């Protein structure tokens, strides 16, 4: 949805002040208890500031969530500690004595409509990914899309572009800025034992958070901020807003005064991807063995789905999909998603999967009202959007999260670094007043 000043100005209608105040005289209000919010709250509290943290969900962690509802765990959201050389979560894991594992390699197979592709095609596909990386680096200052970059090139390059944007970013190639992707940090990737979401929850366990408390209206004028929630009004001197940009674009959180034009322009240059996971709980003894633990299939409609067997040694199979196809699956609901993943997998491994699947879960961030997508994507032609989100609103409100993290965007580590940045700037602001 395109965010408009008209929509934001709808928040100018006064709300009643008859409800009790949840907090008064707080130095900093932190909205959202994901990685950015928890990191900011910890830094602020350590510096001696008074902090109130409000979280819409019934848990902390945001899009870092380890789901254990199937009797086996899987990361419904973030899974890897990316670019570990500079990622703060590597040190956090070490401080909490959480082992970090490197990604295993149990073999990879590519299918088309359930039929394995020939080895010659597989080699061409692998070469195409290398060629695409070189092509992206050669685009220079042109901020076009992945689709633009491969236009007129070999079909394998188009397939590689879709493979990167759909499975790594959750979006169609024509909607992803090549330049933004090229600026993302790279490095070693590690997997926290027990799940990334579990690690984030342990890290934030000592942060007081008001759960089930969504903020629907934020006033940020007249020397303070006031947040309206279903449970009452919260007041503070400053605020750090860490909700996903999908929430801001859906106008679930309104602002008075209206957001500045520069902030609106930045938000309109971004959108949420739809990287989606479907977890199938599988009786491994009934299913038997597989020749490879990572399978990818492209059906007759050109829609791609990837499957990972036994992640972290769990008796699970995870289906990954992105883009418009993932959005359709999310809208169809959990039962339909489980059936889809089971039937798609059956075309590759046979009907034995039907007897082995015991239950399933849809991690559908696209249909989640507190995220409206997996993580932020820069639209072609809007390379400056992430940096523009860092500009505070009237020296009173700071936006922080993975969307504004530059090279660390779309990661938990980037969100935490942005939480640190916002908290440091707020502390300077408080010292001046």
C-alpha positions as CSV (number, residue, x, y, z in Angstrom):
1,X,0.0,0.0,0.0
2,X,1.3,3.4,-0.9
3,X,1.5,5.7,2.2
4,X,0.0,9.1,1.8
5,X,-0.1,12.3,3.8
6,X,-3.8,12.1,3.8
7,X,-3.7,8.7,5.5
8,X,-1.3,9.9,8.1
9,X,-3.2,13.1,8.7
10,X,-6.2,10.9,9.6
11,X,-4.4,10.5,12.9
12,X,-4.9,14.2,13.7
13,X,-8.3,13.5,15.3
14,X,-8.0,13.9,19.0
15,X,-8.2,10.7,21.1
16,X,-9.8,10.8,24.6
17,X,-7.6,11.2,27.6
18,X,-9.9,9.5,30.0
19,X,-8.1,6.1,30.1
20,X,-5.4,5.6,32.7
21,X,-1.8,6.3,31.8
22,X,0.4,3.2,31.6
23,X,3.5,5.3,32.2
24,X,4.3,8.9,32.9
25,X,7.5,10.8,32.9
26,X,9.4,8.1,31.1
27,X,12.6,9.2,29.3
28,X,12.1,6.9,26.3
29,X,9.2,5.0,24.9
30,X,10.3,2.1,22.8
31,X,7.7,0.7,20.4
32,X,8.3,-2.9,19.4
33,X,10.3,-5.6,21.2
34,X,12.1,-7.1,18.3
35,X,15.9,-7.1,18.1
36,X,16.1,-3.3,17.5
37,X,13.7,-2.5,20.4
38,X,15.4,-4.9,22.9
39,X,18.9,-3.7,22.0
40,X,17.8,0.0,22.3
41,X,16.1,-0.7,25.7
42,X,19.1,-2.5,27.1
43,X,21.5,0.3,26.1
44,X,19.2,3.0,27.4
45,X,18.6,1.3,30.8
46,X,22.4,0.7,31.2
47,X,22.9,4.4,30.7
48,X,20.4,5.2,33.5
49,X,17.5,6.3,31.3
50,X,14.0,5.3,32.3
51,X,12.4,3.2,29.5
52,X,9.0,1.8,28.7
53,X,8.8,-0.9,26.0
54,X,5.5,-1.7,24.3
55,X,5.0,-4.8,22.2
56,X,1.9,-5.7,20.1
57,X,2.5,-9.4,20.2
58,X,2.2,-11.8,23.1
59,X,6.0,-12.4,22.9
60,X,9.2,-10.6,22.3
61,X,11.6,-11.1,19.4
62,X,9.5,-9.8,16.4
63,X,10.5,-11.6,13.2
64,X,13.1,-13.6,15.1
65,X,10.9,-16.4,16.4
66,X,11.7,-20.1,17.1
67,X,8.4,-22.0,16.7
68,X,8.1,-25.1,18.9
69,X,4.4,-25.8,18.4
70,X,5.1,-29.0,16.3
71,X,7.1,-30.7,19.0
72,X,10.3,-29.9,17.1
73,X,11.7,-26.4,16.7
74,X,12.3,-24.3,13.6
75,X,13.0,-20.6,13.0
76,X,9.8,-19.2,11.6
77,X,11.8,-16.0,10.7
78,X,15.5,-15.3,10.9
79,X,17.7,-18.3,11.0
80,X,21.3,-17.2,10.2
81,X,23.7,-14.9,12.0
82,X,24.9,-13.3,8.7
83,X,28.2,-11.5,8.2
84,X,29.3,-12.9,11.6
85,X,32.6,-11.0,11.6
86,X,30.8,-7.8,12.5
87,X,27.4,-9.1,13.7
88,X,26.7,-8.3,17.4
89,X,24.7,-11.6,17.8
90,X,27.9,-13.7,17.4
91,X,29.2,-12.2,20.6
92,X,25.8,-12.3,22.3
93,X,25.6,-16.0,21.5
94,X,29.0,-16.5,23.0
95,X,28.1,-14.6,26.1
96,X,25.1,-16.7,26.6
97,X,27.0,-19.9,25.9
98,X,24.9,-20.7,22.8
99,X,26.9,-22.8,20.3
100,X,27.1,-21.6,16.7
101,X,27.0,-24.1,13.9
102,X,28.0,-23.6,10.3
103,X,25.5,-24.4,7.6
104,X,25.6,-28.1,6.7
105,X,25.7,-29.4,3.2
106,X,23.7,-32.6,2.6
107,X,23.5,-32.3,-1.1
108,X,21.3,-30.3,-3.5
109,X,18.9,-31.4,-6.2
110,X,16.9,-29.3,-8.7
111,X,13.6,-30.5,-10.2
112,X,11.2,-29.3,-12.8
113,X,7.6,-30.4,-12.3
114,X,8.9,-33.1,-10.0
115,X,11.5,-34.5,-12.5
116,X,15.2,-34.0,-11.7
117,X,17.0,-31.7,-14.2
118,X,19.9,-33.1,-16.1
119,X,23.4,-32.6,-14.7
120,X,24.4,-30.4,-17.7
121,X,21.6,-28.0,-16.8
122,X,22.6,-28.0,-13.2
123,X,26.1,-27.0,-14.2
124,X,24.7,-24.2,-16.4
125,X,22.6,-22.9,-13.5
126,X,25.5,-22.9,-11.1
127,X,27.6,-21.0,-13.6
128,X,24.7,-18.5,-14.1
129,X,24.8,-17.6,-10.5
130,X,28.4,-16.7,-10.7
131,X,27.8,-14.7,-13.9
132,X,24.9,-12.8,-12.3
133,X,27.1,-11.7,-9.3
134,X,29.6,-10.3,-11.8
135,X,26.8,-8.6,-13.8
136,X,25.4,-7.0,-10.6
137,X,28.9,-5.6,-9.7
138,X,29.2,-4.2,-13.2
139,X,26.0,-2.2,-13.1
140,X,27.8,0.8,-11.6
141,X,25.5,3.6,-10.5
142,X,22.5,2.3,-12.3
143,X,19.8,1.6,-9.7
144,X,17.7,-0.8,-11.8
145,X,16.0,-4.1,-10.9
146,X,17.3,-7.6,-11.2
147,X,14.9,-8.1,-14.1
148,X,16.5,-5.1,-15.8
149,X,20.0,-6.5,-15.2
150,X,19.3,-9.8,-17.0
151,X,17.0,-8.5,-19.8
152,X,18.1,-9.9,-23.1
153,X,20.6,-12.3,-21.4
154,X,20.6,-16.1,-21.4
155,X,17.6,-17.8,-19.8
156,X,19.9,-19.3,-17.1
157,X,20.6,-15.7,-15.9
158,X,16.9,-14.9,-15.5
159,X,16.5,-18.1,-13.5
160,X,19.4,-17.2,-11.3
161,X,17.9,-13.7,-10.7
162,X,14.7,-15.3,-9.6
163,X,16.5,-17.7,-7.4
164,X,18.3,-15.0,-5.5
165,X,15.3,-12.6,-5.1
166,X,12.7,-15.2,-4.4
167,X,14.6,-17.4,-1.9
168,X,16.9,-14.9,-0.3
169,X,14.7,-11.8,-0.4
170,X,11.1,-13.1,-0.9
171,X,10.3,-10.9,-3.9
172,X,10.0,-10.9,-7.6
173,X,13.1,-9.8,-9.6
174,X,11.5,-6.8,-11.2
175,X,10.8,-5.2,-7.7
176,X,14.3,-5.5,-6.2
177,X,17.0,-2.8,-6.5
178,X,20.2,-4.3,-7.8
179,X,22.2,-1.6,-6.1
180,X,20.7,-2.1,-2.7
181,X,21.4,-5.8,-2.9
182,X,25.0,-5.1,-4.0
183,X,25.6,-3.0,-0.9
184,X,24.5,-5.7,1.6
185,X,27.3,-7.0,3.8
186,X,28.6,-10.5,3.3
187,X,30.7,-12.8,5.4
188,X,30.5,-16.0,7.5
189,X,27.0,-17.3,8.4
190,X,26.3,-19.2,11.6
191,X,23.2,-20.9,13.0
192,X,22.6,-20.6,16.8
193,X,21.9,-24.0,18.3
194,X,18.2,-24.1,19.5
195,X,17.1,-21.4,17.1
196,X,17.8,-17.7,16.4
197,X,14.5,-16.7,17.9
198,X,15.3,-18.6,21.1
199,X,18.6,-16.7,21.3
200,X,16.9,-13.3,20.9
201,X,14.3,-14.2,23.6
202,X,17.0,-15.2,26.0
203,X,18.9,-11.9,25.3
204,X,15.7,-9.9,26.0
205,X,14.4,-11.9,28.9
206,X,15.5,-9.2,31.5
207,X,13.9,-6.3,29.6
208,X,10.5,-5.3,31.1
209,X,8.1,-5.3,28.2
210,X,4.3,-4.7,28.1
211,X,3.1,-7.4,25.8
212,X,-0.2,-7.4,23.9
213,X,0.0,-3.6,23.8
214,X,0.0,-2.3,20.2
215,X,0.4,1.4,19.7
216,X,-2.2,2.8,17.3
217,X,-1.5,6.5,17.5
218,X,1.6,8.4,18.4
219,X,1.6,12.2,19.1
220,X,5.1,13.7,19.1
221,X,4.7,17.4,19.5
222,X,4.7,19.9,22.3
223,X,7.8,18.6,24.1
224,X,6.8,15.0,24.6
225,X,5.3,11.9,23.0
226,X,2.0,10.3,23.8
227,X,1.1,6.8,22.6
228,X,-2.4,5.5,22.5
229,X,-2.9,1.8,23.1
230,X,-5.9,-0.4,23.9
231,X,-4.7,-0.4,27.5
232,X,-4.3,3.3,28.0
233,X,-2.0,6.3,27.2
234,X,1.8,6.2,27.6
235,X,3.8,9.4,27.8
236,X,7.5,10.0,27.5
237,X,10.1,12.6,26.5
238,X,11.2,10.7,23.4
239,X,10.3,7.6,21.4
240,X,12.1,5.0,19.3
241,X,9.7,3.3,16.9
242,X,11.0,-0.1,15.8
243,X,7.9,-1.6,14.1
244,X,8.4,-3.1,10.6
245,X,7.8,-0.7,7.7
246,X,4.8,-2.8,6.7
247,X,3.0,-1.7,9.8
248,X,3.8,2.0,9.0
249,X,2.7,1.5,5.4
250,X,-0.6,-0.1,6.5
251,X,-1.2,2.9,8.7
252,X,-1.8,0.7,11.7
253,X,0.2,3.2,13.6
254,X,-0.8,6.8,13.0
255,X,1.3,9.9,13.7
256,X,0.4,13.4,14.8
257,X,1.9,15.7,13.5
258,X,2.0,13.8,10.2
259,X,5.2,12.2,9.1
260,X,7.5,14.6,7.2
261,X,7.5,14.4,3.4
262,X,11.1,13.1,3.5
263,X,10.1,10.2,5.7
264,X,7.0,9.5,3.6
265,X,9.2,9.4,0.4
266,X,11.5,7.0,2.1
267,X,8.7,4.7,3.1
268,X,7.2,4.8,-0.3
269,X,10.6,3.7,-1.8
270,X,10.5,0.5,0.3
271,X,8.1,-2.4,0.5
272,X,7.9,-5.8,2.4
273,X,9.0,-9.0,0.8
274,X,7.1,-12.2,1.4
275,X,9.7,-14.9,2.2
276,X,7.6,-17.7,3.6
277,X,8.2,-21.0,5.4
278,X,5.9,-24.0,5.7
279,X,7.1,-26.5,8.3
280,X,6.0,-30.2,8.0
281,X,6.5,-32.4,11.0
282,X,7.6,-35.8,9.5
283,X,7.9,-39.2,11.0
284,X,11.4,-39.8,9.8
285,X,11.3,-43.6,10.4
286,X,8.3,-44.0,8.1
287,X,9.6,-41.6,5.5
288,X,13.1,-43.2,5.1
289,X,16.2,-41.7,3.5
290,X,16.7,-39.0,0.9
291,X,19.5,-38.6,-1.5
292,X,19.9,-34.9,-0.8
293,X,18.6,-32.7,2.0
294,X,17.9,-29.6,-0.1
295,X,15.5,-29.9,-3.0
296,X,14.2,-27.1,-5.3
297,X,11.4,-27.5,-7.8
298,X,10.0,-25.2,-10.5
299,X,6.5,-26.1,-11.7
300,X,4.8,-25.5,-15.0
301,X,3.7,-22.0,-14.0
302,X,7.3,-21.1,-13.2
303,X,6.7,-21.0,-9.5
304,X,9.6,-22.2,-7.4
305,X,9.6,-23.9,-4.0
306,X,12.6,-25.1,-2.1
307,X,12.6,-27.8,0.6
308,X,15.1,-28.4,3.4
309,X,15.1,-31.8,5.1
310,X,15.9,-32.2,8.8
311,X,17.1,-28.7,9.7
312,X,19.2,-28.7,12.9
313,X,18.5,-32.4,13.1
314,X,14.8,-32.0,13.7
315,X,12.2,-34.3,12.2
316,X,10.9,-31.5,10.0
317,X,10.9,-30.6,6.3
318,X,10.8,-26.8,5.6
319,X,9.3,-25.4,2.4
320,X,10.5,-22.0,1.3
321,X,8.8,-19.7,-1.2
322,X,8.7,-16.1,-2.0
323,X,7.2,-13.3,-4.1
324,X,3.6,-13.3,-5.4
325,X,3.2,-17.1,-5.1
326,X,4.1,-16.9,-1.4
327,X,1.5,-14.1,-1.0
328,X,-1.2,-16.3,-2.5
329,X,-0.2,-19.2,-0.2
330,X,-0.4,-16.9,2.9
331,X,-3.8,-15.6,1.9
332,X,-5.1,-19.2,1.4
333,X,-4.4,-20.0,5.1
334,X,-2.4,-22.6,7.0
335,X,-4.4,-25.7,6.1
336,X,-4.1,-24.9,2.4
337,X,-0.4,-24.1,2.8
338,X,0.3,-27.5,4.5
339,X,-1.5,-29.3,1.7
340,X,0.3,-27.4,-0.9
341,X,3.7,-28.2,0.5
342,X,2.9,-31.8,1.0
343,X,1.6,-32.3,-2.6
344,X,4.5,-30.3,-4.1
345,X,7.0,-32.5,-2.2
346,X,5.2,-35.7,-3.2
347,X,5.9,-34.9,-6.9
348,X,9.6,-35.2,-6.0
349,X,9.9,-37.9,-3.4
350,X,6.7,-39.9,-4.0
351,X,3.5,-40.6,-2.1
352,X,5.3,-41.9,1.0
353,X,5.4,-38.3,2.2
354,X,1.6,-38.4,2.7
355,X,1.9,-41.1,5.3
356,X,4.9,-39.5,7.0
357,X,3.5,-36.0,7.5
358,X,2.0,-35.7,11.0
359,X,1.3,-32.0,11.2
360,X,2.4,-28.6,9.9
361,X,2.7,-24.9,10.4
362,X,2.6,-21.9,8.2
363,X,5.1,-19.1,9.0
364,X,3.2,-16.5,6.9
365,X,4.7,-13.1,7.7
366,X,2.8,-11.6,4.7
367,X,-0.5,-12.1,6.5
368,X,0.8,-11.2,9.9
369,X,-0.8,-7.9,11.0
370,X,2.2,-6.9,13.0
371,X,4.7,-7.2,10.2
372,X,2.8,-7.3,6.8
373,X,5.8,-9.1,5.3
374,X,9.1,-10.8,5.9
375,X,11.6,-7.9,5.6
376,X,12.2,-4.7,3.8
377,X,13.0,-4.5,0.1
378,X,14.2,-1.3,-1.7
379,X,12.3,-0.7,-4.9
380,X,14.4,0.1,-8.0
381,X,15.3,3.8,-8.2
382,X,15.0,4.4,-4.4
383,X,18.5,3.6,-3.2
384,X,18.5,6.4,-0.7
385,X,15.4,5.2,1.2
386,X,17.1,3.3,3.9
387,X,19.4,6.2,4.9
388,X,16.5,8.7,4.9
389,X,14.7,6.7,7.5
390,X,17.4,7.5,10.0
391,X,16.5,11.2,10.2
392,X,14.6,11.8,13.5
393,X,11.2,13.3,13.6
394,X,11.5,16.8,15.2
395,X,14.3,15.6,17.5
396,X,11.7,13.7,19.3
397,X,11.0,10.3,17.5
398,X,13.5,7.9,16.0
399,X,12.8,5.2,13.5
400,X,15.0,2.1,13.8
401,X,15.1,-1.4,12.5
402,X,16.4,-3.6,9.7
403,X,14.9,-1.4,7.1
404,X,17.3,1.5,7.9
405,X,20.3,-0.7,8.5
406,X,22.1,0.0,5.1
407,X,24.5,-2.9,4.4
408,X,23.0,-4.8,7.4
409,X,19.4,-4.5,6.2
410,X,17.1,-7.5,6.3
411,X,18.9,-9.1,9.2
412,X,18.6,-9.3,13.0
413,X,22.1,-8.0,13.3
414,X,21.3,-4.9,11.3
415,X,18.2,-4.3,13.4
416,X,20.3,-4.5,16.6
417,X,22.9,-2.1,15.2
418,X,20.1,0.3,14.3
419,X,18.7,0.0,17.9
420,X,22.1,0.9,19.2
421,X,22.3,3.9,16.9
422,X,18.9,5.2,17.8
423,X,19.5,4.7,21.5
424,X,22.9,6.6,21.3
425,X,21.3,9.5,19.5
426,X,18.4,9.6,22.0
427,X,20.8,9.7,25.0
428,X,22.6,12.6,23.4
429,X,19.2,14.3,23.0
430,X,18.3,13.7,26.6
431,X,21.6,15.0,27.9
432,X,21.1,18.3,26.0
433,X,17.6,18.9,27.5
